Amino acid sequence: MAWQHLKEIKDPQTYEALLYTPAAEGPWPLLLYLHGAGESGSNVADLISEGATGTPPVALEKGNAIDALSTKFVVVAPQTNRGWSPEEVAAFVKFLQGRLSLDPERLDVTGHSMGGSGALRAATTGVFAACVAVVPAGGARPRDLMQIPVWAFHGRNDVVVPAAISERLITAMHRAGASPDMARLTLYDEAPTPPGWPSSVGHASTIPAFSDPELYAFLLRHRKSS
């Protein structure tokens, strides 16, 4: 497939992915985006399907990503057909570091639904500087996330993944001593429904979350010690 703004990149040991690089010279922060179950498979074109509207790869390919996303980060969106293994995600990032000019202190992970859960689990590997989980369908134990900033986004009206999952996670992190900036939660009263998925009411918190400049400011102000 001919891409307008994205390229394809493949690690034979882990994932095939879509890649976006900004115009500025590196080293760049990395935004690793892990897709949800609806985009699982072996055709990376599925990552920019109608149902994925609002996600970073869709916004970048269509040319409507906000400046904070399109000018500040290398964005990589791998595809899986077997769920997200933290070890595989970490190995894929190592592969990317060998091929792209990445800032080792600013490697960030995010994802939606199944990918939100995957992002939380990947955040426990020690590879990443910050994590944004959009409607995570589960994930890591709160005590395993205490060393990394986490921001969860969720719609109260989400009929696919209950908002209580994100609420419990962030509340548990606060009770364990995480500061408000280290464990954040944004709840939308009426999150959008993914285009083409009318029964998945409220499941597209990706649309408002990834168009919020503060999400990217949050990622950029956190660095991982070498």
SULBEL-V799203 format. One record per residue. N is the residue number from 0. RES is the residue in one letter. PSI is psi as a letter, one per 30 degrees, with the letter a starting at -180 (NA if undefined). OMEGA is omega as a letter, one per 30 degrees, with the letter a starting at -180 (NA if undefined). Layout:
n res psi omega
N RES PSI OMEGA
N RES PSI OMEGA
//
This chain:
n res psi omega
0 M k l
1 A k a
2 W k l
3 Q e a
4 H f a
5 L l l
6 K l l
7 E k l
8 I k a
9 K k l
10 D j a
11 P f a
12 Q f a
13 T d a
14 Y l l
15 E k a
16 A l l
17 L k a
18 L k l
19 Y k l
20 T k l
21 P l a
22 A e a
23 A l l
24 E k l
25 G a g
26 P k a
27 W l l
28 P k l
29 L k l
30 L j l
31 L j a
32 Y k l
33 L k a
34 H l l
35 G a a
36 A e a
37 G f l
38 E g l
39 S k l
40 G a a
41 S g l
42 N j a
43 V f l
44 A f l
45 D f a
46 L f l
47 I h l
48 S l a
49 E e a
50 G f l
51 A g l
52 T k a
53 G f a
54 T l a
55 P e a
56 P e l
57 V e a
58 A e a
59 L e a
60 E e a
61 K f l
62 G g l
63 N g l
64 A k l
65 I l a
66 D e a
67 A e l
68 L e a
69 S f a
70 T f a
71 K f a
72 F k l
73 V k a
74 V k l
75 V k l
76 A j l
77 P l l
78 Q k l
79 T l l
80 N g a
81 R g a
82 G l a
83 W j l
84 S k l
85 P e a
86 E e l
87 E e l
88 V e l
89 A e l
90 A e l
91 F e l
92 V e l
93 K e l
94 F e a
95 L e a
96 Q f l
97 G f a
98 R f a
99 L l l
100 S j a
101 L k l
102 D j a
103 P f l
104 E f a
105 R i l
106 L j a
107 D l a
108 V k l
109 T l l
110 G l a
111 H k l
112 S c l
113 M e l
114 G f l
115 G e l
116 S e l
117 G e l
118 A e l
119 L e l
120 R e l
121 A f a
122 A f a
123 T f a
124 T f a
125 G g a
126 V e a
127 F l l
128 A f a
129 A l a
130 C k l
131 V k a
132 A j a
133 V k a
134 V h l
135 P k a
136 A g a
137 G a l
138 G b a
139 A l l
140 R k a
141 P e a
142 R f l
143 D f a
144 L g a
145 M f a
146 Q g a
147 I k l
148 P k a
149 V k l
150 W j l
151 A k l
152 F k a
153 H k l
154 G k l
155 R f a
156 N g a
157 D j a
158 V f a
159 V e l
160 V j a
161 P k l
162 A f a
163 A f l
164 I e l
165 S e a
166 E e a
167 R e a
168 L e a
169 I e l
170 T e l
171 A e l
172 M e l
173 H e a
174 R f l
175 A f l
176 G g l
177 A k l
178 S l l
179 P e l
180 D f l
181 M f l
182 A j a
183 R l l
184 L k l
185 T k l
186 L k l
187 Y k l
188 D e a
189 E i l
190 A l a
191 P l l
192 T k a
193 P k l
194 P k l
195 G f l
196 W i a
197 P f l
198 S f a
199 S h a
200 V k l
201 G g a
202 H f a
203 A h l
204 S f l
205 T e a
206 I e l
207 P e a
208 A e a
209 F f l
210 S g a
211 D j a
212 P f a
213 E f l
214 L e a
215 Y e l
216 A e l
217 F e a
218 L e a
219 L f a
220 R f l
221 H k l
222 R k l
223 K k l
224 S k a
225 S NA NA
//
